[in-house]
Amino acid sequence: MVAPPTYDHRMPVTAVLFDFGGVILSSPFEAFAHYEARTGLPPGFIRSVNATNPHTNAWARLERSEATLDEFSAEFADESAALGHRVPGSEILPLLAGELRPEMVEALRRCAERLTTALLTNNFVGLHDGPDGRPLDPGIAEVVGLFDVVIESSKVGVRKPDPRFYEIALDAVGVSPHDAVFLDDLGVNLKPARALGITTIKVDDPAVALAELEAVVGFPLG
């Protein structure tokens, strides 16, 4: 059972920054694991490919719009082959389509009523398109529309965890780092935000993360 939050009114924030996949949506890592089990890949293999040369690999280039989908698929295949198993990148991209987490959507709605909200996402297409290029599910598109500001790596040419990504987001929202809280499911993305002075919350268990967020914003989210 998650303990009820203790509200800290000494540290008010005016902006809440959300990651998308793994926070608002279910984690793509779950889909990666199912794919690995289905195809006989070692557990965690896809994440290991993504973690190798993380600032210059195919995934990073795609999310900065430096590689086309076809180029990504070929480069990812070469990179995965170098680690022991050739996997076309075109088979990985559809795994990114997650499911909405209703409790996170409700928290977003409540935050949007009182605070500025922003979506900070590493992506490779516009948020109005899914991984296969078709329009997003209407429900997901509606949730994206709740945000005041949307910062996409594919549009700004910078991706998390580059500190410049967070500086761009703060400028777009119009707040100082100490006025913002940021939720992400990856510690590597939270570390530079925290170094800038942004309050950070790691999303492993959504219920725990939401209790922490309630404590920061000072009002109930569910």
C-alpha positions as CSV (number, residue, x, y, z in Angstrom):
1,M,0.0,0.0,0.0
2,V,1.3,3.5,-0.9
3,A,1.5,5.8,2.1
4,P,-0.5,9.0,1.7
5,P,1.6,11.9,0.6
6,T,2.8,14.6,3.0
7,Y,2.3,17.9,1.2
8,D,5.3,20.2,1.3
9,H,4.0,23.7,0.7
10,R,7.5,25.2,1.1
11,M,8.5,24.1,-2.4
12,P,5.7,25.1,-4.7
13,V,6.1,24.4,-8.4
14,T,4.4,26.1,-11.3
15,A,5.1,23.6,-14.0
16,V,4.9,19.8,-14.3
17,L,7.0,18.2,-17.1
18,F,6.1,14.6,-18.1
19,D,7.9,12.0,-20.2
20,F,5.5,10.1,-22.5
21,G,6.4,6.4,-22.9
22,G,6.9,4.7,-19.5
23,V,5.1,7.6,-17.7
24,I,1.8,8.6,-19.5
25,L,2.0,5.4,-21.5
26,S,3.0,1.9,-20.4
27,S,6.7,1.2,-20.7
28,P,8.0,0.0,-24.1
29,F,10.4,-2.2,-22.1
30,E,7.6,-4.6,-21.5
31,A,7.0,-4.9,-25.2
32,F,10.8,-5.4,-25.7
33,A,10.8,-8.2,-23.2
34,H,7.9,-10.0,-25.0
35,Y,9.6,-9.6,-28.4
36,E,12.8,-11.0,-27.0
37,A,11.0,-14.0,-25.5
38,R,9.1,-14.6,-28.7
39,T,12.2,-14.5,-30.9
40,G,14.7,-16.2,-28.6
41,L,16.8,-13.1,-27.9
42,P,18.6,-12.8,-24.6
43,P,16.6,-10.8,-22.0
44,G,17.5,-7.1,-22.1
45,F,19.1,-7.4,-25.5
46,I,17.2,-4.6,-27.2
47,R,18.0,-2.2,-24.3
48,S,21.7,-3.2,-24.6
49,V,21.7,-2.2,-28.2
50,N,20.2,1.1,-27.4
51,A,22.6,1.7,-24.5
52,T,25.7,1.1,-26.7
53,N,27.1,4.4,-28.0
54,P,23.9,6.0,-26.7
55,H,24.6,9.5,-28.1
56,T,25.6,8.5,-31.6
57,N,23.9,5.2,-32.3
58,A,21.0,4.6,-34.7
59,W,18.4,5.2,-32.1
60,A,19.9,8.6,-31.1
61,R,20.2,9.7,-34.7
62,L,16.6,8.7,-35.5
63,E,15.3,10.7,-32.5
64,R,17.3,13.8,-33.6
65,S,15.9,13.4,-37.2
66,E,19.4,12.7,-38.5
67,A,18.4,9.3,-39.9
68,T,15.4,8.2,-42.0
69,L,13.3,5.2,-40.9
70,D,15.0,3.0,-43.6
71,E,18.5,4.2,-42.5
72,F,17.6,3.5,-38.8
73,S,16.4,0.0,-39.6
74,A,19.6,-0.9,-41.4
75,E,21.9,0.8,-38.8
76,F,20.1,-0.9,-35.9
77,A,20.4,-4.2,-37.6
78,D,24.2,-3.7,-38.0
79,E,24.5,-2.5,-34.4
80,S,22.5,-5.5,-33.0
81,A,24.5,-7.9,-35.2
82,A,27.7,-6.5,-33.7
83,L,26.4,-7.6,-30.3
84,G,25.5,-11.1,-31.5
85,H,22.0,-11.0,-32.9
86,R,20.8,-9.2,-36.1
87,V,17.5,-7.4,-35.5
88,P,16.0,-5.1,-38.1
89,G,15.1,-1.8,-36.6
90,S,11.8,-1.9,-38.5
91,E,10.7,-4.7,-36.2
92,I,11.4,-2.7,-33.0
93,L,9.6,0.5,-33.8
94,P,6.1,-0.9,-33.6
95,L,6.9,-2.1,-30.1
96,L,6.9,1.5,-28.9
97,A,3.1,1.9,-29.1
98,G,2.1,1.7,-25.4
99,E,-1.2,1.9,-23.6
100,L,-2.5,4.9,-21.6
101,R,-2.2,4.7,-17.9
102,P,-5.6,6.1,-16.6
103,E,-4.2,7.2,-13.3
104,M,-1.4,9.2,-15.0
105,V,-3.9,10.8,-17.4
106,E,-6.1,11.9,-14.4
107,A,-3.1,13.3,-12.7
108,L,-2.2,15.2,-15.9
109,R,-5.7,16.6,-16.1
110,R,-5.6,17.9,-12.5
111,C,-2.2,19.4,-12.9
112,A,-3.3,21.1,-16.1
113,E,-6.2,22.8,-14.2
114,R,-3.7,24.6,-11.9
115,L,-0.3,24.5,-13.4
116,T,1.6,24.7,-16.7
117,T,2.2,21.3,-18.2
118,A,4.7,20.1,-20.7
119,L,5.4,16.9,-22.5
120,L,9.1,16.1,-23.0
121,T,9.6,13.2,-25.3
122,N,12.4,11.6,-27.3
123,N,10.6,10.6,-30.5
124,F,11.2,10.0,-34.2
125,V,7.9,11.3,-35.7
126,G,5.4,14.0,-34.8
127,L,3.2,13.1,-31.9
128,H,0.2,13.1,-34.2
129,D,1.6,10.0,-35.9
130,G,2.2,6.5,-34.6
131,P,5.3,4.4,-35.1
132,D,4.0,3.1,-38.4
133,G,3.2,6.6,-39.7
134,R,-0.5,6.4,-39.2
135,P,-2.5,8.8,-37.0
136,L,-2.3,8.2,-33.3
137,D,-5.2,6.5,-31.5
138,P,-7.7,9.3,-30.8
139,G,-7.5,8.7,-27.1
140,I,-3.7,9.3,-27.1
141,A,-4.1,12.3,-29.3
142,E,-6.6,13.8,-26.9
143,V,-4.1,13.3,-24.0
144,V,-1.3,15.0,-26.0
145,G,-3.7,17.9,-26.5
146,L,-3.9,18.4,-22.7
147,F,-0.4,19.7,-22.6
148,D,0.4,23.4,-22.8
149,V,3.8,22.7,-24.4
150,V,5.1,19.7,-26.3
151,I,8.9,19.3,-26.8
152,E,9.9,16.6,-29.2
153,S,13.5,15.6,-29.9
154,S,12.7,15.0,-33.6
155,K,11.7,18.6,-33.9
156,V,14.2,20.4,-31.7
157,G,17.2,18.3,-32.9
158,V,18.2,17.5,-29.3
159,R,17.2,14.6,-27.1
160,K,17.2,13.6,-23.5
161,P,19.6,13.4,-21.6
162,D,21.3,16.3,-23.3
163,P,21.0,19.3,-20.9
164,R,20.1,21.5,-23.8
165,F,16.8,19.6,-24.2
166,Y,15.7,20.6,-20.7
167,E,16.8,24.2,-21.2
168,I,14.7,24.4,-24.3
169,A,11.8,23.0,-22.4
170,L,12.2,25.5,-19.5
171,D,12.4,28.4,-22.0
172,A,9.2,27.2,-23.8
173,V,7.3,26.8,-20.5
174,G,8.7,30.1,-19.2
175,V,9.8,29.0,-15.7
176,S,13.1,28.6,-13.9
177,P,14.4,25.1,-13.0
178,H,13.4,25.4,-9.4
179,D,9.8,26.1,-10.4
180,A,9.5,22.7,-12.3
181,V,9.1,19.1,-11.5
182,F,9.9,16.4,-14.1
183,L,8.7,12.8,-14.3
184,D,10.6,10.2,-16.3
185,D,11.1,6.4,-16.1
186,L,14.8,6.5,-16.9
187,G,17.3,7.7,-14.3
188,V,19.7,8.7,-17.0
189,N,17.2,11.3,-18.2
190,L,16.5,12.6,-14.7
191,K,20.1,13.2,-13.7
192,P,20.8,16.2,-15.9
193,A,17.4,17.7,-15.1
194,R,18.2,17.4,-11.4
195,A,21.6,19.0,-12.0
196,L,19.9,22.0,-13.5
197,G,17.8,22.4,-10.3
198,I,14.5,20.7,-11.5
199,T,12.8,18.5,-9.0
200,T,12.7,15.0,-10.4
201,I,10.6,11.9,-9.9
202,K,11.5,8.5,-11.2
203,V,8.5,6.5,-12.4
204,D,8.9,2.8,-11.6
205,D,5.6,2.1,-9.8
206,P,3.1,4.8,-11.1
207,A,1.3,4.8,-7.7
208,V,4.5,5.6,-5.8
209,A,5.5,8.3,-8.4
210,L,2.0,9.9,-8.2
211,A,2.3,10.0,-4.4
212,E,5.6,11.8,-4.7
213,L,4.1,14.2,-7.2
214,E,1.2,15.0,-4.9
215,A,3.7,15.9,-2.2
216,V,5.4,18.3,-4.6
217,V,2.4,20.1,-6.1
218,G,0.4,20.1,-2.8
219,F,-3.0,19.0,-4.1
220,P,-4.6,15.6,-4.7
221,L,-4.1,14.0,-8.1
222,G,-6.5,11.1,-8.0
